[in-house]
Amino acid sequence: MIPFVVPQDARVPRDSLSISQSLADSSAAADSLQSDSSILSLTPRLAEAQSQLIDGQWEEIIKTFYTELTSIAATFIPRLASALFVLFLFYLLFRFSSKLLRQLLHRSKHVDAGLEGLLTKTYAVVAWIFIGIMVLAQFGINVTALLAGLSVAGIAVGFAAQDTLQNFIAGITILTDRPFRIGHFVEVDQVYGQVEEITLRSTRVRTPNNEVMVMPNSLMINQKLVNHSLFGVLRIEIPFGIAYKEFPQEARDVVLAIVKGDERLHPDYTPDVVVTSLNDSSVDMKLRLHISDSKLAVPMKSEYTERIREALRDADIEIPFPHLQLFIDEAKAFPQGGVA
């Protein structure tokens, strides 16, 4: 029987394996502790404070905290002073430039009040964003990364606020295309009123009842809108009717007599009275006047409606009302002696 001989260099004691395994575990544990320590400790002094906290060295902890706070204050205060200086300097520049911009826009003949408000508000938003970036840069903040994050957030907000963006784009369209302006009298959605304000989101219209109607800009450009002030001259029509037995020319002369000498009428247009239709009970006519100030349209219609009625009555011209006359020819339904 041949004995099995193990080579001397191939023998590894179990104790050596255990020691190697222990050293490996200790090294891994040390690396783990070092990694955790590097994560938890922002600075070497904070790492020292952690070890002191474990050992219960409260006086050393307070001393380390005070030292670290002093170091942070020594770094933060100069940056704060620099940021305040930058804020104050750029704020003064913003106030001066915005005042100059308003004066230039106000003097321009090609910029109305609505577009002026849009440009000044846009300039203010852009200026404050720039000032904020300059102030944050004084604290060592990575502004590029911040703007990248805000742009991603802006895309998400844009998808969530599609109606607001639609009204925003419609507001820009109104201020550039200018179908109406501030001060114009318009009729939209069967509501008549004066445009008080045009913003990027909505348009405010004041009605004759002193009510303010707030209309989203998207509706202002997507539905029928009548502008009574765009061309400066407005024609108003006051309807009335006369009986069939009356003569339209006589009524025309009576009505035209009451408009003579009215300085509110436009001098380049002559008032006239026309026949518009032959109705069931009346001959329908209209008094047509041209005025320069569109805000007088509603009160002048009411005024001349009453004056026409009084003038026709004084001239003994009948103003008919709907009625029905029944004529019976050769009625034979009853006997000659009457009803039996």
Secondary structure, 3 states (H helix, E strand, C coil): CCCCCCCHHHCCCHHHHHHHHHHHHHHHHHHHHHHHHHHHCCCHHHHHHHHHHHHCCHHHHHHHHHHHHHHHHHHHHHHHHHHHHHHHHHHHHHHHHHHHHHHHHHHCCCCCHHHHHHHHHHHHHHHHHHHHHHHHHHCCCCHHHHHHHHHHHHHHHHHHCHHHHHHHHHHHHHHHHCCCCCCCEEEECCEEEEEEEECCCEEEEECCCCCEEEEEHHHHHHCCEEECCCCCCEEEEEEEEECCCCCHHHHHHHHHHCCCCCCCECCCCCCEEEEEEECCCCEEEEEEEEECCHHHHHHHHHHHHHHHHHHHHHCCCCCCCCCCCCCCCCCCCCCCCCCC
